[in-house]
Amino acid sequence: MEKTSCEEHLKLLGRGEPGEILNILLQISSKPTNQLKIFNFYKEVPISSHVEILYVFGDNLICRANPAHTGILQKSNYTILRSPKLSNDVYAAVEYSVETDEITLSEFSFVEVLPDRRNALRVKVGGIFPISVEAGTSSFSAVLKDLSLGGCAIDVDNKALLGTFLYFYLNFTFYIKNYPEPQKLRVMSRLLRFETNEKPFRCIMLFEHDRRSENVIGMYIAQRQAEIIRELKE
């Protein structure tokens, strides 16, 4: 499992008054219907589960989560606490103890989770996923990194290959269960921005779908999401 950068997903809003967030979390967890959950991204898929608060140690909360989510936290340095009783989500730094199977939460801050603004689920693709990019009359190879119904992120070795073009054709080959043949797509895409300025260059592309491309990519995303969740349970 890989660690997700909190800076990529979160906007910190502030810590509130000293002890404020800790007290709010304790009040929520003490109710008979504890609605407190922890939330993380795993390979871009949002994963949420209930958390059990065991005790308080100084300014820290000592907790326990289900084994699947604990596996994510072992490789992450943060989690998000959510509840209908919270006016904002809460960020917490995470430390995990293998010996006690306990999670220590600290450094609480109110936070905004930026991917909540997305209109579509995004998934990280498995392994190396090569695609072909058409830029005018030229074409070159790139690597698909993640995918949503609205667009994708690709890595290219040379930024100059994109030239001055804004629109490109991206050529995909998707292997979808219950389909005997690979599903090949040629999708018109618009360059939204570069996320990195060093090799490999990460490009964010937005799709301009036809009915077939929207259907095939939607099926692949659903398949990939199921694979990621199954991986967590193994």
N, C-alpha and C positions, 0 to 999 in steps of 0.2 A: 504494500500500500504506500501511497505517496502523500507527502505533506502538502496541504493547500495553503497558499500564502493568504493571510488574513487581509493584507493590504489590497489584494485583488478584489475582494468581495465586500469589504466592510468600510463604513464611514463612522468613526468614533464620534460620539456626541457630547461626552462629558461624564465625570464620575459622580456628579451630584454632591450632596453634603457628606461629610465623613460618616461612614457606617450606614448611609441611607439605603443603598442598594442591598446590602447584606440583610438589613432588617426587613425589607420588602420581601426578599426571597424566603426568609424564614417564616414570615407570616403566611405566604402562599402555601409553602410546603407543610405547614402545621394543620391545614384544613383537612377534614375527612376526605374530601374529593380533591386530592392533590393534582392540579392541572399543570404542574411545572414539567417542561420538557427540555431536552438538549437537542441541538440541531447542528449538523455539519454537512459540508459537501464532500462526497467521495466520488472521484472521477467525474466531477461536475453534477452528479445526481444528488439532490437534497435528501438527507437521511435524518429522521427525527424519531426520538424515543423518550419514554418516561425516565426520570432520574429520581433515585431515592436518596434523600439527604440523611446521613447517618449522625453527624454531630458537627459542632463548630469548634474550630481551633484557632484562637486569635481572630484575625480578619479573614480566615479561610473557611470554606465549606468543604467537608469531607463527604463524598457521595459514592454511589454505586449505580452502574448502568447495566443494561443487558449485554451479553457477551459480544454480539455483533458490533454494537456501538463502541464498546470498550476497545475493540480491535482498531477502530478508526482513531480513537483518542490516544492510543499508544504511539501513533505516528504523527499526531498533530500537536500543536502547542496552544490550541484555543478551542473553545466551543461557544455556542450561543444558547442562552436560556430564554425560553419563550413561555408565555402564559397569557390567557385572556385578561388576567388581572394586571398585567404590566402595560404601562403606557408606551414603552419602547422595549425592543429586545435588549438583552443584556449580554455583553461580551465578558468572557472569563478566561484567564490563562489556565492551562491544564498541566498537572503533573500526575502521572500514573504510577502506582506501586504494584509491581508484580507479586510481591510477597503477601500483601493484604487484599489485593484486588480492589483497592480503593482509589478514587479520583479526588485530587485536591484542586479546588477551584479558588482562584484569587484574582486580584487586580481588576475588579469589576468596573464596567463602564457601560453606560447606555450607548446603543449602537443602531445604525441603520444598515440592513443587509441589502446591498445594491442589486444582486441578481433577482430580488423580489420584483424589480421593475420589468423583468423580461416578459415578453409575450409568449415565449415557447421554452420548453425544457431543452437543456443542452446536455450532451453526453460526450465524454472523452472516448475516442475510438481505441480499440485494442491493437497493440502491436504497431507495425509500420504499415500505413495505408497510403500507397502512392496514388497520385492523380495526375492528369495532364491539364495544363492551363494554356488556353489559346489567347494570345495577345496580338490582335491584328492578324497578320498572315504568318506569324511565328508561333511556335508552341514550345513549352518546356515542362519539365517534371517538378512537382511539388509534393509535399507530404501533408495529408489531412490530419489535424490534431484533435479538433472537437467539432461537433455538429449540432445544429438545432434546425427546426423547421424554417426559421427565418434566415439562416446563414451559417457560416463556418469560419474556422480559423485554420490557416494553412501556413506552412513554413517553406520559404524559398531560399535558395543559396545565394542568389544575386539579385539585389533590389533593382538593378538596371534592366533585368529581364522584363519587368513590368512596363518599362518605357514611360510614356506620358499618358497611357490609356487609363480610363476610368472604368470601362466595362470589359469583361472577359467572359469566355466560355470555360467552365470547369467540367472536366470529363471524369465521371465516377464509374466504378464497377462495384455494385453491392451484391453480397451473397446473403440471400434471405431464405430462412427455413421454409419448406413446403413449396419453394419455387425451384424447378429442376434446372433452370438456366440462370446464370448471373444476370443481374439487372443493370444494364448500361444506361447512363444518363449524360446528357450534355445540357448544362444549365447556365443560362445567362446570369452573370453575377456582377455586382458593383463593388469596387474597392471602397470600404468605409474608412479604414485607417490602418496605420502600422502600429503594432504594439511593442515592437523592439527595433532598435537601431543598430543591431549587431547581428552577425551571422549565427544561426539562420534567422532570417527576417520573418517575423510573425505578422501575417496579414489577416485582417478581419474583412470577410466578404459577405454581402447581402444578396440573397437569391431573388430572382424574378421568375417565379414558377410558371409552368404549365400544369395541367391537372395530373399528368402522369408523374412528373418529378416530385410534386408535393406528396402524392400517394406513396411512392417508393421510399422517399426519405423519411416519411412518417413511420412506415413499417420498420425501417432499419433502426430508427431511434427507439421505438418500442422494444425491438429485439435486443438492442444493446443495453437498454435500461434493465431489462429482465436479467441479462447476463451479469451485470454489475451487482444487482441485489442478490442474485444467487451466489456470487463470489463471496459476499459478506457473510452469508450463512454457512459457508463450508468450514 
